[in-house]
Amino acid sequence: MMGDDLLLRRRGGVLFLVLSAVLVLLGGGADAGVTSSYRRKLEATVEMPLDADVFRVPPGYNAPQQVHITLGDQEGTAMTVSWVTASELGNSTVKFGEKPDPEKMERRAEGTHTRYDYFNYTSGFIHHCTLKHLKHSTKYYYAMGFGHTVRTFSFTTPPKPGPDVPFKFGLIGDLGQTFDSNITLSHYDDNGGDAVLYVGDLSYADNHPLHDNNRWDTWGRFMERNAAYQPWIWTAGNHELDFAPELGETTPFKPYTHRYPTPYLSSGSTEPFWYSVKLASAHVVVLSSYSAYGKYTPQWTWLQAELQRVDRTTTPWLVVLMHSPWYNSNNYHYMEGETMRVQFEKWLVDARADVVLAGHVHSYERSHRVSNVAYDIVNGEATPVRDAGAPVYVTIGDGGNIEGVADNFTRPQPSYSAFREASFGHATLEIKNRTHAYYSWHRNHDGAKVVADGVWLTNRAQSYAVFFLDRTKTSSMAIDHQP
Ligand SMILES: [Fe+2]
């Protein structure tokens, strides 16, 4: 009997070990980071030539060009239309209404114009006009160029912010104006989002001799096919600085601020580089990696107050944009976001932010839910740890700009990194309701609809009770689901 008993126990022990190994493999497999083995074609990243069709100047004398829109207030009842006239001022009037014929558009708004010099370049006349008192979820047509060449476009205003309002964001960064950029934009067009969260680095004009600002114009014409029809929420990147004392250009962000307005005043900000908007069920906070963020600075002061203003009962999803990532395991721009992470990460963890989006690194990476907020200069606890209450960090600086793909990842892959791949692409974030959103990344070398990395995200605010008890433990409510 003793022998049989021992045998059974041994068999049980072996069975237990086998089962444990299977569980570890399954659990570990789902949890461990993935460095994608996908290898993109080895080819140069080439700027589209100046005579490319996507850069074509629209026909007609002084025709409005480089048309793009962004929210004109915090809640989506205003839209700011921007465009350029090249030959003469024309006017800054926009007619708009629910009928497509400009003659039948019942409302009109008067905008302003500006222009700037940059070394040997003088811009066209840059017009900005905010259309106010719009209804939510309504298709509006708008037209400008009266007196010369009239052009007509349309947009649909975002829905009234509320807890269960579906909305699809496009997530794009570091786009530039190469052939790859064109694929990225086309794929996003095909995937059909409602608004773009853009994480910085727009035209890459500064990569050209004398920061050739004509490349700001070509970029504006390239983007128009999407940006004239849905709002783009802008984040400032390092390529927006255009700081060139050797050219006598010492005003940071000069071309960017003249061309791309943001609705910063409506969220109590004092600068266009940090602000917030509410879109459907999301409260979107935009931060500036290239403005001061130390204690007592304007951005620090604003963010501290802003996080108190976020109302998760109305906008359950808290999404944060910045240019330089806090969690980046690529050697390219490694740890550049570290000082801002040290300054602000605890605030975002305490605020239970859902997703933090960044660009800057020209590849793709998604983190697990992690935080690194325990360090106090003497305790040595300076390592990212799994934290079910913390945001997911996504680096989406893979739009396809002239600088090429960043294919030099640190090894081994750090434990906080869930998926990374050195390819160009874009992502979408589809908010379904107050609890669930589907996030997916689409590499350019596949069709637009192919999901190369996807995850269901569950809302952090809705899971508050779970995390309040123990932030380090997951529960069925807290786990994000890989499809
Ligand atoms: Fe950058």
Residues whose N, C-alpha, C, O or C-beta is under 5 A from the ligand:
A	BS01	LIG	D201 G237 N238 H360
